[in-house]
């Protein structure tokens, strides 16, 4: 498998955790995509449109034989299969799959922009990303992504919900 992508997942409708796990299963069901790494799961306050339930968010790393646009199509199809409706910008959703990075490429197309144009502005992306890949460097920036997180005012809106436990297990964090 020659390509690597990091994908952000988010959900705030229904069984949020189960929906994210179903999305990962669907994404990796075919032999052309392999799950390599995951972050813990975080509960996060909504950003943008705030009159909605809290989200669960995480990031995953996958290796694949797909090009970036085939990966995007697969992600969009999974969103539809899991009931995603696009009614309010930044509004409630059963599932959201955003491609954050694809290899170390810059893609600027009407259908897809990579690295994700707002990833460095979102604590709900940066916190799990830094946990999973603390050494990551994002194209187009000369500072570590942890410095971008330090500049964000909404870091407190990101709370650990389920800790990654070992290679593939989670344990619930009691509050």
ABEGO torsion letter per residue (X at the ends): XABBBBBBBBBABEBAAAAAAAAAAAAAABAABBBABBBBBBBBBBBGBABBBBBBBBBBBBBBABBAAAAAAAAAAAAAAAGBBBABBGBBBABBBBBABBEABBBBBAABBOBBAAAAABAAAAAAAAAABAABBBBGBABBAAAAAAABAAAAABBBABBBBEAABBBBBBX
